[in-house]
Amino acid sequence: MIRTAALRLRTAWGSLREVRSDDRGDVPGWVLITLMTAGLVVVIWALAGPALAQLFQQAIDQVSSF
């Protein structure tokens, strides 16, 4: 009985160690995702920036005219 419990504990500990070592994550993948997201933000900002600035200026002009 004690031997079986010790074997189960050893097996559980080994499984926990495997999960813990595999749970570190994929650092290069996260770096790639971060860089791609930043690139998309820059591209969208470059395309939509002038239109948004013009829209903002029109809104400020309408509020200022009152």
PDB file with SEQRES, HELIX, SHEET and CRYST1 records, atoms N, CA, C and O in Angstrom:
SEQRES   1 A   66  MET ILE ARG THR ALA ALA LEU ARG LEU ARG THR ALA TRP          
SEQRES   2 A   66  GLY SER LEU ARG GLU VAL ARG SER ASP ASP ARG GLY ASP          
SEQRES   3 A   66  VAL PRO GLY TRP VAL LEU ILE THR LEU MET THR ALA GLY          
SEQRES   4 A   66  LEU VAL VAL VAL ILE TRP ALA LEU ALA GLY PRO ALA LEU          
SEQRES   5 A   66  ALA GLN LEU PHE GLN GLN ALA ILE ASP GLN VAL SER SER          
SEQRES   6 A   66  PHE                                                          
HELIX    1 AA1 ILE A    2  ASP A   22  1                                  21    
HELIX    2 AA2 VAL A   27  SER A   64  1                                  38    
CRYST1    1.000    1.000    1.000  90.00  90.00  90.00 P 1           1          
ATOM      1  N   MET A   1       0.827  -1.195   0.000  1.00  0.00           N  
ATOM      2  CA  MET A   1       0.000   0.000   0.000  1.00  0.00           C  
ATOM      3  C   MET A   1       0.868   1.254   0.000  1.00  0.00           C  
ATOM      4  O   MET A   1       0.639   2.149  -0.814  1.00  0.00           O  
ATOM      5  N   ILE A   2       1.844   1.345   0.877  1.00  0.00           N  
ATOM      6  CA  ILE A   2       2.730   2.510   0.937  1.00  0.00           C  
ATOM      7  C   ILE A   2       3.569   2.586  -0.329  1.00  0.00           C  
ATOM      8  O   ILE A   2       3.832   3.668  -0.854  1.00  0.00           O  
ATOM      9  N   ARG A   3       3.982   1.422  -0.808  1.00  0.00           N  
ATOM     10  CA  ARG A   3       4.777   1.400  -2.039  1.00  0.00           C  
ATOM     11  C   ARG A   3       3.959   1.924  -3.225  1.00  0.00           C  
ATOM     12  O   ARG A   3       4.486   2.659  -4.061  1.00  0.00           O  
ATOM     13  N   THR A   4       2.698   1.557  -3.302  1.00  0.00           N  
ATOM     14  CA  THR A   4       1.827   2.025  -4.383  1.00  0.00           C  
ATOM     15  C   THR A   4       1.620   3.532  -4.278  1.00  0.00           C  
ATOM     16  O   THR A   4       1.641   4.232  -5.290  1.00  0.00           O  
ATOM     17  N   ALA A   5       1.422   4.032  -3.069  1.00  0.00           N  
ATOM     18  CA  ALA A   5       1.229   5.465  -2.881  1.00  0.00           C  
ATOM     19  C   ALA A   5       2.495   6.230  -3.258  1.00  0.00           C  
ATOM     20  O   ALA A   5       2.415   7.293  -3.874  1.00  0.00           O  
ATOM     21  N   ALA A   6       3.650   5.703  -2.896  1.00  0.00           N  
ATOM     22  CA  ALA A   6       4.915   6.349  -3.247  1.00  0.00           C  
ATOM     23  C   ALA A   6       5.108   6.354  -4.758  1.00  0.00           C  
ATOM     24  O   ALA A   6       5.585   7.341  -5.318  1.00  0.00           O  
ATOM     25  N   LEU A   7       4.747   5.274  -5.412  1.00  0.00           N  
ATOM     26  CA  LEU A   7       4.868   5.201  -6.868  1.00  0.00           C  
ATOM     27  C   LEU A   7       3.932   6.208  -7.537  1.00  0.00           C  
ATOM     28  O   LEU A   7       4.306   6.863  -8.510  1.00  0.00           O  
ATOM     29  N   ARG A   8       2.705   6.325  -7.004  1.00  0.00           N  
ATOM     30  CA  ARG A   8       1.760   7.304  -7.559  1.00  0.00           C  
ATOM     31  C   ARG A   8       2.269   8.729  -7.351  1.00  0.00           C  
ATOM     32  O   ARG A   8       2.156   9.572  -8.241  1.00  0.00           O  
ATOM     33  N   LEU A   9       2.823   8.990  -6.185  1.00  0.00           N  
ATOM     34  CA  LEU A   9       3.356  10.311  -5.895  1.00  0.00           C  
ATOM     35  C   LEU A   9       4.529  10.627  -6.818  1.00  0.00           C  
ATOM     36  O   LEU A   9       4.631  11.740  -7.336  1.00  0.00           O  
ATOM     37  N   ARG A  10       5.404   9.665  -7.022  1.00  0.00           N  
ATOM     38  CA  ARG A  10       6.554   9.858  -7.915  1.00  0.00           C  
ATOM     39  C   ARG A  10       6.082  10.112  -9.347  1.00  0.00           C  
ATOM     40  O   ARG A  10       6.622  10.977 -10.037  1.00  0.00           O  
ATOM     41  N   THR A  11       5.080   9.363  -9.789  1.00  0.00           N  
ATOM     42  CA  THR A  11       4.538   9.553 -11.138  1.00  0.00           C  
ATOM     43  C   THR A  11       3.879  10.916 -11.273  1.00  0.00           C  
ATOM     44  O   THR A  11       4.059  11.599 -12.280  1.00  0.00           O  
ATOM     45  N   ALA A  12       3.119  11.310 -10.264  1.00  0.00           N  
ATOM     46  CA  ALA A  12       2.459  12.629 -10.301  1.00  0.00           C  
ATOM     47  C   ALA A  12       3.495  13.738 -10.303  1.00  0.00           C  
ATOM     48  O   ALA A  12       3.347  14.719 -11.033  1.00  0.00           O  
ATOM     49  N   TRP A  13       4.551  13.599  -9.491  1.00  0.00           N  
ATOM     50  CA  TRP A  13       5.607  14.609  -9.432  1.00  0.00           C  
ATOM     51  C   TRP A  13       6.326  14.720 -10.773  1.00  0.00           C  
ATOM     52  O   TRP A  13       6.644  15.823 -11.218  1.00  0.00           O  
ATOM     53  N   GLY A  14       6.581  13.593 -11.413  1.00  0.00           N  
ATOM     54  CA  GLY A  14       7.217  13.598 -12.732  1.00  0.00           C  
ATOM     55  C   GLY A  14       6.346  14.272 -13.770  1.00  0.00           C  
ATOM     56  O   GLY A  14       6.842  15.018 -14.614  1.00  0.00           O  
ATOM     57  N   SER A  15       5.039  14.013 -13.711  1.00  0.00           N  
ATOM     58  CA  SER A  15       4.115  14.654 -14.651  1.00  0.00           C  
ATOM     59  C   SER A  15       4.052  16.157 -14.411  1.00  0.00           C  
ATOM     60  O   SER A  15       4.004  16.944 -15.357  1.00  0.00           O  
ATOM     61  N   LEU A  16       4.052  16.548 -13.145  1.00  0.00           N  
ATOM     62  CA  LEU A  16       4.031  17.966 -12.809  1.00  0.00           C  
ATOM     63  C   LEU A  16       5.285  18.666 -13.313  1.00  0.00           C  
ATOM     64  O   LEU A  16       5.220  19.787 -13.818  1.00  0.00           O  
ATOM     65  N   ARG A  17       6.416  18.005 -13.172  1.00  0.00           N  
ATOM     66  CA  ARG A  17       7.658  18.588 -13.657  1.00  0.00           C  
ATOM     67  C   ARG A  17       7.638  18.758 -15.174  1.00  0.00           C  
ATOM     68  O   ARG A  17       8.131  19.760 -15.693  1.00  0.00           O  
ATOM     69  N   GLU A  18       7.072  17.783 -15.887  1.00  0.00           N  
ATOM     70  CA  GLU A  18       6.965  17.887 -17.349  1.00  0.00           C  
ATOM     71  C   GLU A  18       6.073  19.050 -17.745  1.00  0.00           C  
ATOM     72  O   GLU A  18       6.414  19.824 -18.640  1.00  0.00           O  
ATOM     73  N   VAL A  19       4.940  19.175 -17.088  1.00  0.00           N  
ATOM     74  CA  VAL A  19       4.014  20.267 -17.408  1.00  0.00           C  
ATOM     75  C   VAL A  19       4.669  21.598 -17.117  1.00  0.00           C  
ATOM     76  O   VAL A  19       4.545  22.540 -17.900  1.00  0.00           O  
ATOM     77  N   ARG A  20       5.361  21.683 -16.005  1.00  0.00           N  
ATOM     78  CA  ARG A  20       6.002  22.930 -15.629  1.00  0.00           C  
ATOM     79  C   ARG A  20       7.092  23.329 -16.623  1.00  0.00           C  
ATOM     80  O   ARG A  20       7.224  24.508 -16.952  1.00  0.00           O  
ATOM     81  N   SER A  21       7.870  22.365 -17.103  1.00  0.00           N  
ATOM     82  CA  SER A  21       8.933  22.690 -18.050  1.00  0.00           C  
ATOM     83  C   SER A  21       8.366  23.023 -19.427  1.00  0.00           C  
ATOM     84  O   SER A  21       8.953  23.817 -20.163  1.00  0.00           O  
ATOM     85  N   ASP A  22       7.224  22.420 -19.782  1.00  0.00           N  
ATOM     86  CA  ASP A  22       6.616  22.708 -21.073  1.00  0.00           C  
ATOM     87  C   ASP A  22       5.809  23.994 -21.056  1.00  0.00           C  
ATOM     88  O   ASP A  22       5.423  24.487 -22.116  1.00  0.00           O  
ATOM     89  N   ASP A  23       5.543  24.549 -19.880  1.00  0.00           N  
ATOM     90  CA  ASP A  23       4.671  25.706 -19.745  1.00  0.00           C  
ATOM     91  C   ASP A  23       5.439  27.025 -19.835  1.00  0.00           C  
ATOM     92  O   ASP A  23       4.904  28.073 -19.474  1.00  0.00           O  
ATOM     93  N   ARG A  24       6.650  26.988 -20.297  1.00  0.00           N  
ATOM     94  CA  ARG A  24       7.446  28.209 -20.384  1.00  0.00           C  
ATOM     95  C   ARG A  24       6.972  29.119 -21.504  1.00  0.00           C  
ATOM     96  O   ARG A  24       7.148  30.335 -21.424  1.00  0.00           O  
ATOM     97  N   GLY A  25       6.389  28.566 -22.521  1.00  0.00           N  
ATOM     98  CA  GLY A  25       5.889  29.377 -23.617  1.00  0.00           C  
ATOM     99  C   GLY A  25       6.875  29.456 -24.767  1.00  0.00           C  
ATOM    100  O   GLY A  25       8.023  29.026 -24.662  1.00  0.00           O  
ATOM    101  N   ASP A  26       6.408  30.002 -25.836  1.00  0.00           N  
ATOM    102  CA  ASP A  26       7.190  30.111 -27.047  1.00  0.00           C  
ATOM    103  C   ASP A  26       7.600  31.568 -27.205  1.00  0.00           C  
ATOM    104  O   ASP A  26       6.877  32.357 -27.815  1.00  0.00           O  
ATOM    105  N   VAL A  27       8.751  31.925 -26.661  1.00  0.00           N  
ATOM    106  CA  VAL A  27       9.188  33.324 -26.650  1.00  0.00           C  
ATOM    107  C   VAL A  27       9.343  33.881 -28.062  1.00  0.00           C  
ATOM    108  O   VAL A  27       8.837  34.974 -28.318  1.00  0.00           O  
ATOM    109  N   PRO A  28      10.010  33.201 -28.994  1.00  0.00           N  
ATOM    110  CA  PRO A  28      10.096  33.765 -30.351  1.00  0.00           C  
ATOM    111  C   PRO A  28       8.727  33.974 -30.997  1.00  0.00           C  
ATOM    112  O   PRO A  28       8.540  34.923 -31.759  1.00  0.00           O  
ATOM    113  N   GLY A  29       7.779  33.101 -30.700  1.00  0.00           N  
ATOM    114  CA  GLY A  29       6.436  33.269 -31.239  1.00  0.00           C  
ATOM    115  C   GLY A  29       5.768  34.515 -30.697  1.00  0.00           C  
ATOM    116  O   GLY A  29       5.114  35.244 -31.443  1.00  0.00           O  
ATOM    117  N   TRP A  30       5.927  34.772 -29.391  1.00  0.00           N  
ATOM    118  CA  TRP A  30       5.335  35.965 -28.798  1.00  0.00           C  
ATOM    119  C   TRP A  30       6.002  37.224 -29.315  1.00  0.00           C  
ATOM    120  O   TRP A  30       5.346  38.248 -29.504  1.00  0.00           O  
ATOM    121  N   VAL A  31       7.296  37.152 -29.544  1.00  0.00           N  
ATOM    122  CA  VAL A  31       7.998  38.313 -30.100  1.00  0.00           C  
ATOM    123  C   VAL A  31       7.477  38.592 -31.505  1.00  0.00           C  
ATOM    124  O   VAL A  31       7.252  39.747 -31.866  1.00  0.00           O  
ATOM    125  N   LEU A  32       7.287  37.550 -32.289  1.00  0.00           N  
ATOM    126  CA  LEU A  32       6.776  37.717 -33.647  1.00  0.00           C  
ATOM    127  C   LEU A  32       5.365  38.302 -33.629  1.00  0.00           C  
ATOM    128  O   LEU A  32       5.057  39.198 -34.414  1.00  0.00           O  
ATOM    129  N   ILE A  33       4.511  37.804 -32.743  1.00  0.00           N  
ATOM    130  CA  ILE A  33       3.152  38.329 -32.645  1.00  0.00           C  
ATOM    131  C   ILE A  33       3.176  39.805 -32.253  1.00  0.00           C  
ATOM    132  O   ILE A  33       2.426  40.610 -32.804  1.00  0.00           O  
ATOM    133  N   THR A  34       4.039  40.158 -31.301  1.00  0.00           N  
ATOM    134  CA  THR A  34       4.137  41.552 -30.865  1.00  0.00           C  
ATOM    135  C   THR A  34       4.611  42.453 -31.998  1.00  0.00           C  
ATOM    136  O   THR A  34       4.054  43.531 -32.206  1.00  0.00           O  
ATOM    137  N   LEU A  35       5.627  42.024 -32.727  1.00  0.00           N  
ATOM    138  CA  LEU A  35       6.135  42.836 -33.843  1.00  0.00           C  
ATOM    139  C   LEU A  35       5.110  42.966 -34.962  1.00  0.00           C  
ATOM    140  O   LEU A  35       4.973  44.034 -35.558  1.00  0.00           O  
ATOM    141  N   MET A  36       4.393  41.889 -35.251  1.00  0.00           N  
ATOM    142  CA  MET A  36       3.378  41.957 -36.297  1.00  0.00           C  
ATOM    143  C   MET A  36       2.233  42.886 -35.886  1.00  0.00           C  
ATOM    144  O   MET A  36       1.711  43.633 -36.714  1.00  0.00           O  
ATOM    145  N   THR A  37       1.845  42.840 -34.617  1.00  0.00           N  
ATOM    146  CA  THR A  37       0.793  43.729 -34.137  1.00  0.00           C  
ATOM    147  C   THR A  37       1.235  45.185 -34.220  1.00  0.00           C  
ATOM    148  O   THR A  37       0.475  46.052 -34.650  1.00  0.00           O  
ATOM    149  N   ALA A  38       2.468  45.441 -33.807  1.00  0.00           N  
ATOM    150  CA  ALA A  38       2.993  46.810 -33.904  1.00  0.00           C  
ATOM    151  C   ALA A  38       3.039  47.262 -35.357  1.00  0.00           C  
ATOM    152  O   ALA A  38       2.719  48.414 -35.652  1.00  0.00           O  
ATOM    153  N   GLY A  39       3.425  46.388 -36.256  1.00  0.00           N  
ATOM    154  CA  GLY A  39       3.443  46.720 -37.684  1.00  0.00           C  
ATOM    155  C   GLY A  39       2.058  47.045 -38.215  1.00  0.00           C  
ATOM    156  O   GLY A  39       1.888  47.989 -38.987  1.00  0.00           O  
ATOM    157  N   LEU A  40       1.062  46.257 -37.797  1.00  0.00           N  
ATOM    158  CA  LEU A  40      -0.311  46.537 -38.232  1.00  0.00           C  
ATOM    159  C   LEU A  40      -0.797  47.881 -37.703  1.00  0.00           C  
ATOM    160  O   LEU A  40      -1.475  48.620 -38.418  1.00  0.00           O  
ATOM    161  N   VAL A  41      -0.459  48.199 -36.467  1.00  0.00           N  
ATOM    162  CA  VAL A  41      -0.858  49.487 -35.899  1.00  0.00           C  
ATOM    163  C   VAL A  41      -0.234  50.631 -36.690  1.00  0.00           C  
ATOM    164  O   VAL A  41      -0.900  51.626 -36.974  1.00  0.00           O  
ATOM    165  N   VAL A  42       1.026  50.495 -37.041  1.00  0.00           N  
ATOM    166  CA  VAL A  42       1.708  51.549 -37.808  1.00  0.00           C  
ATOM    167  C   VAL A  42       1.064  51.714 -39.185  1.00  0.00           C  
ATOM    168  O   VAL A  42       0.842  52.839 -39.633  1.00  0.00           O  
ATOM    169  N   VAL A  43       0.765  50.612 -39.852  1.00  0.00           N  
ATOM    170  CA  VAL A  43       0.160  50.682 -41.193  1.00  0.00           C  
ATOM    171  C   VAL A  43      -1.239  51.294 -41.112  1.00  0.00           C  
ATOM    172  O   VAL A  43      -1.579  52.170 -41.907  1.00  0.00           O  
ATOM    173  N   ILE A  44      -2.042  50.843 -40.165  1.00  0.00           N  
ATOM    174  CA  ILE A  44      -3.401  51.385 -40.034  1.00  0.00           C  
ATOM    175  C   ILE A  44      -3.350  52.862 -39.664  1.00  0.00           C  
ATOM    176  O   ILE A  44      -4.119  53.665 -40.193  1.00  0.00           O  
ATOM    177  N   TRP A  45      -2.445  53.221 -38.755  1.00  0.00           N  
ATOM    178  CA  TRP A  45      -2.309  54.620 -38.359  1.00  0.00           C  
ATOM    179  C   TRP A  45      -1.894  55.481 -39.550  1.00  0.00           C  
ATOM    180  O   TRP A  45      -2.385  56.598 -39.711  1.00  0.00           O  
ATOM    181  N   ALA A  46      -0.990  54.965 -40.384  1.00  0.00           N  
ATOM    182  CA  ALA A  46      -0.532  55.721 -41.550  1.00  0.00           C  
ATOM    183  C   ALA A  46      -1.673  55.924 -42.551  1.00  0.00           C  
ATOM    184  O   ALA A  46      -1.768  56.979 -43.179  1.00  0.00           O  
ATOM    185  N   LEU A  47      -2.526  54.928 -42.697  1.00  0.00           N  
ATOM    186  CA  LEU A  47      -3.626  55.049 -43.654  1.00  0.00           C  
ATOM    187  C   LEU A  47      -4.781  55.879 -43.103  1.00  0.00           C  
ATOM    188  O   LEU A  47      -5.364  56.682 -43.831  1.00  0.00           O  
ATOM    189  N   ALA A  48      -5.114  55.697 -41.841  1.00  0.00           N  
ATOM    190  CA  ALA A  48      -6.292  56.348 -41.278  1.00  0.00           C  
ATOM    191  C   ALA A  48      -5.961  57.641 -40.546  1.00  0.00           C  
ATOM    192  O   ALA A  48      -6.871  58.409 -40.234  1.00  0.00           O  
ATOM    193  N   GLY A  49      -4.702  57.904 -40.265  1.00  0.00           N  
ATOM    194  CA  GLY A  49      -4.309  59.084 -39.494  1.00  0.00           C  
ATOM    195  C   GLY A  49      -4.782  60.394 -40.092  1.00  0.00           C  
ATOM    196  O   GLY A  49      -5.403  61.186 -39.383  1.00  0.00           O  
ATOM    197  N   PRO A  50      -4.517  60.659 -41.361  1.00  0.00           N  
ATOM    198  CA  PRO A  50      -4.962  61.932 -41.945  1.00  0.00           C  
ATOM    199  C   PRO A  50      -6.493  62.099 -41.929  1.00  0.00           C  
ATOM    200  O   PRO A  50      -6.998  63.189 -41.664  1.00  0.00           O  
ATOM    201  N   ALA A  51      -7.214  61.025 -42.210  1.00  0.00           N  
ATOM    202  CA  ALA A  51      -8.678  61.112 -42.198  1.00  0.00           C  
ATOM    203  C   ALA A  51      -9.190  61.370 -40.785  1.00  0.00           C  
ATOM    204  O   ALA A  51     -10.122  62.151 -40.593  1.00  0.00           O  
ATOM    205  N   LEU A  52      -8.587  60.720 -39.805  1.00  0.00           N  
ATOM    206  CA  LEU A  52      -9.005  60.941 -38.422  1.00  0.00           C  
ATOM    207  C   LEU A  52      -8.651  62.351 -37.953  1.00  0.00           C  
ATOM    208  O   LEU A  52      -9.417  62.971 -37.216  1.00  0.00           O  
ATOM    209  N   ALA A  53      -7.515  62.848 -38.371  1.00  0.00           N  
ATOM    210  CA  ALA A  53      -7.129  64.217 -37.999  1.00  0.00           C  
ATOM    211  C   ALA A  53      -8.096  65.223 -38.610  1.00  0.00           C  
ATOM    212  O   ALA A  53      -8.493  66.185 -37.952  1.00  0.00           O  
ATOM    213  N   GLN A  54      -8.471  65.007 -39.852  1.00  0.00           N  
ATOM    214  CA  GLN A  54      -9.427  65.906 -40.506  1.00  0.00           C  
ATOM    215  C   GLN A  54     -10.797  65.839 -39.827  1.00  0.00           C  
ATOM    216  O   GLN A  54     -11.443  66.868 -39.628  1.00  0.00           O  
ATOM    217  N   LEU A  55     -11.238  64.633 -39.473  1.00  0.00           N  
ATOM    218  CA  LEU A  55     -12.509  64.466 -38.786  1.00  0.00           C  
ATOM    219  C   LEU A  55     -12.486  65.173 -37.431  1.00  0.00           C  
ATOM    220  O   LEU A  55     -13.456  65.830 -37.054  1.00  0.00           O  
ATOM    221  N   PHE A  56     -11.396  65.039 -36.714  1.00  0.00           N  
ATOM    222  CA  PHE A  56     -11.251  65.703 -35.415  1.00  0.00           C  
ATOM    223  C   PHE A  56     -11.269  67.222 -35.582  1.00  0.00           C  
ATOM    224  O   PHE A  56     -11.907  67.930 -34.803  1.00  0.00           O  
ATOM    225  N   GLN A  57     -10.568  67.714 -36.596  1.00  0.00           N  
ATOM    226  CA  GLN A  57     -10.522  69.162 -36.821  1.00  0.00           C  
ATOM    227  C   GLN A  57     -11.897  69.704 -37.173  1.00  0.00           C  
ATOM    228  O   GLN A  57     -12.268  70.785 -36.718  1.00  0.00           O  
ATOM    229  N   GLN A  58     -12.655  68.975 -37.972  1.00  0.00           N  
ATOM    230  CA  GLN A  58     -14.014  69.399 -38.310  1.00  0.00           C  
ATOM    231  C   GLN A  58     -14.892  69.445 -37.062  1.00  0.00           C  
ATOM    232  O   GLN A  58     -15.676  70.379 -36.891  1.00  0.00           O  
ATOM    233  N   ALA A  59     -14.768  68.459 -36.202  1.00  0.00           N  
ATOM    234  CA  ALA A  59     -15.562  68.437 -34.966  1.00  0.00           C  
ATOM    235  C   ALA A  59     -15.194  69.606 -34.076  1.00  0.00           C  
ATOM    236  O   ALA A  59     -16.078  70.240 -33.500  1.00  0.00           O  
ATOM    237  N   ILE A  60     -13.912  69.906 -33.949  1.00  0.00           N  
ATOM    238  CA  ILE A  60     -13.470  71.043 -33.113  1.00  0.00           C  
ATOM    239  C   ILE A  60     -13.975  72.347 -33.716  1.00  0.00           C  
ATOM    240  O   ILE A  60     -14.413  73.233 -32.982  1.00  0.00           O  
ATOM    241  N   ASP A  61     -13.923  72.483 -35.054  1.00  0.00           N  
ATOM    242  CA  ASP A  61     -14.400  73.698 -35.701  1.00  0.00           C  
ATOM    243  C   ASP A  61     -15.900  73.905 -35.465  1.00  0.00           C  
ATOM    244  O   ASP A  61     -16.344  75.032 -35.243  1.00  0.00           O  
ATOM    245  N   GLN A  62     -16.684  72.814 -35.513  1.00  0.00           N  
ATOM    246  CA  GLN A  62     -18.117  72.933 -35.274  1.00  0.00           C  
ATOM    247  C   GLN A  62     -18.414  73.336 -33.836  1.00  0.00           C  
ATOM    248  O   GLN A  62     -19.317  74.135 -33.587  1.00  0.00           O  
ATOM    249  N   VAL A  63     -17.669  72.794 -32.905  1.00  0.00           N  
ATOM    250  CA  VAL A  63     -17.886  73.143 -31.493  1.00  0.00           C  
ATOM    251  C   VAL A  63     -17.444  74.565 -31.224  1.00  0.00           C  
ATOM    252  O   VAL A  63     -18.082  75.279 -30.451  1.00  0.00           O  
ATOM    253  N   SER A  64     -16.351  74.988 -31.859  1.00  0.00           N  
ATOM    254  CA  SER A  64     -15.830  76.339 -31.639  1.00  0.00           C  
ATOM    255  C   SER A  64     -16.728  77.404 -32.254  1.00  0.00           C  
ATOM    256  O   SER A  64     -16.727  78.546 -31.793  1.00  0.00           O  
ATOM    257  N   SER A  65     -17.483  77.061 -33.268  1.00  0.00           N  
ATOM    258  CA  SER A  65     -18.323  78.059 -33.946  1.00  0.00           C  
ATOM    259  C   SER A  65     -19.526  78.465 -33.109  1.00  0.00           C  
ATOM    260  O   SER A  65     -20.143  79.490 -33.397  1.00  0.00           O  
ATOM    261  N   PHE A  66     -19.875  77.710 -32.099  1.00  0.00           N  
ATOM    262  CA  PHE A  66     -21.012  78.052 -31.255  1.00  0.00           C  
ATOM    263  C   PHE A  66     -20.599  79.128 -30.344  1.00  0.00           C  
ATOM    264  O   PHE A  66     -21.398  79.587 -29.528  1.00  0.00           O  
TER     265      PHE A  66                                                      
END                                                                             
